Amino acid sequence: MDRASKLGIAFVLVFAMPFAAFGLFAFSAAIRQMITGAGDKPVWLALLFGVVFCGVGFGLMLAVLYENRLYQRNQRRQAEHPSEPWLWREDWAQGRVLSRTRGNMIAGWVFAILWNLVSAPVAYVVPQQAAKTPAIYIALLFPIVGVCLLIRAIRQTLEYHEFGKTYFEMASVPGVIGRDIKGVIEARFPHTPDHGIHLRLSCLHRVTTGSGDSQSTNENIVWRDEADLSSGQLCPGPAGTTIPVTFRIPWDAQATEKRSPRDEIVWLLEALADVPGVDYHDIFEVPVFRTQQTPAQQDPEPEVFAAHPATRPDVLTVDVRATANGTEFFFPAARNQGFAAMTNGFFLVFALGTFFLSRVHIPIIFALGCGFFSLILLYITIQMWLGTTRVVIGSGLLSLQDGLLGGGKVQQFSCAEIESITTKITAQQGGATGTPYYDIQMALRDRPMKITLGRTLRNKREADWLVEEMRRLTGLQLKSMTAAMS
């Protein structure tokens, strides 16, 4: 163990000692009050303080000692397999990736109990002080949040007991970049998922910034693929139900990597199902690496070898129709009203912030900075509510009209100069399990910059199908198949 790690452990232990000492003091005061009957405060209040402070103090001590034990175990694994990082985690090495459900349930209960222990005195004090200070009712928000945390922990417990100790058994370890990641999820379903299972494989860039109270973690979705399984594709298994999993990992994907404690690349496999009672949602952190099995060159077009070929969705947000000039793809305005409304809200917050900052006696640079972000959000808001795109493919040409409410300059490109048409995640709502939004981008042979053919598609299946149609109409699909066969 290096010097920095030892100092970190020592700091946490020193930090935890006053909490533990105060908790023991509160316990001794409560016991003394119960024996002597002296004191004007309720005994339960002293006991509550003892539980909270002892829980925090001794809990931190046990946690840091447990983490130190895990750290030493991981260091031994890294020394034994320096060039095979997928063997550094016990469940990865065994090929059985454990679900996060149990860990989330335990963390949820610990956080909920600590929060409620700390906020319980508030619920006791507020009614007594409300007559003197009515504004103190605001403090009741803390117990209310505690109730919500308890409900969340109970729901996580029901989910864990409903579906059991689930795991993802990999066909081979690790998942190889440029190849298929295969395996099965073993779970228990008391009720048959009549609507099937929805699977998602996501590559995330997780970055932690700030420190202390201002620390925040952002999980940006770099890449995602999705698949739907019908109930007929599920099989009986050791735990009850076996869910088959197959995804193609793109050749240019980023490997699992912990660049630093605050910067890492993570791959998550999700399984979701709508069932009676508590819905099923499992998350597995899977190992994905570049190995000797990774192809030396990228496939001519990844879609040719896709594990889940693109199919037309039942409902399209893009209007596709045949015209005299060819097939038209029209991306109408306000297709994502929820996302647009959220962006609109952020714009209003920054606009109001700019107004108030310009009125107070502070350096003008703050108002200018806030105003700059307001203008960016205003542009995005206008695009979300009013922006339209029209793509027409026919007679060896691709016509593009991008503007507001159906207007804009028309550009034409020869299909022969198109190198690729692909999707790219350009925005997202939520974190790791949130919703990414896709742009359809076209690359030309003689231009370094890509051209956007469609924006903010929420449905991955729709985005993939539109790309396949555009590639078929421009002749790219035929070229890819010819290159793959040669």
C-alpha angles and dihedrals in degrees: 000000000000125000094255092056092049091050090049092053091047091050093052092047092050090046092051097048097076090051092051092045093050090047092053090047090052091050092050091048091051092049091047091050092050091052099043100028090223123136136069098233124085114264091227090062092059090045090050092052089048092053094046098046095039089047092052096042101043091034091059091047093051092044094052092046091049092048090049090054091051090046092055091047091051091048090056091050091049090051091051095046107026095161097038107067092170088073094056093085118064097223092045091051090052092048091237110110110200121225121248091229097095094044092048090049093052093045090047092054094045092050093043094049094047092046093050093046090053095043097042094085088054091061088050097047101041098068090050095051099036095091091057098037115022091182088069088081086082087073089067086078088081096059090042090055087049091056090050090051090051091051089050092050091049090051091051089050092051089050092051094049092042097055102023130218099331127194140176112236109204120215088218134001125265119022102245121224110241092023137076122280107215137178145105135268113224113209141146119243115189086183123042112246096236092183093052130233127301114211128196131184113193136182111210135192105212115195127177118203134180126017139248115002091352095055116122135174122215121197110197117192106231097176137357139181126189137198137182124216123195120226088252091064092061119095136199112267144175093276094037107273132038118208114197116221128197127163133162112229110214119244094238095048122128117250125235104277138164100206091174137337087272101040125051146144113232133183118210129191115201131191121191133180136172106229134157112280115001113019118236117248121159128178125197126183104219130193115244119177143160108250139161088281091063109109115254091228134034119257113260087248121356092215091068090066097035115147089218112036115217115261129186112265119234090241124037127197089196121071111233119186142148117255136177090264096047138275114343125209111193119189104199127210123268095020092149104041096167093053090044092051091051091051089047089054093051090050091053091049092052092042091053089045090053091050095051094042090054090054099051127074101257131114111294090232090080093055091045092051093049090045091052091056089045090058091050091050090046090055092048091047092052090049092049095050103032108016119116134177129198122194121184120186121189145110092030093303136104115207120197127193115180123176146088125318095349097315133108140102117305117232125190129205131183113242088225092066094051112107101180145346115208143154126250132188107238102162141013143192116220129358133286094331094037131109121279122205120218133214121201109228132191124206121202125207096238100036126075094201120079121230121225114232097177138004141219102001108177099190112075091198091054092047092051092047092050090050091050091050093048091047091049093049094047092047095245093120092056091048091051093050091048091050092048093052094047 
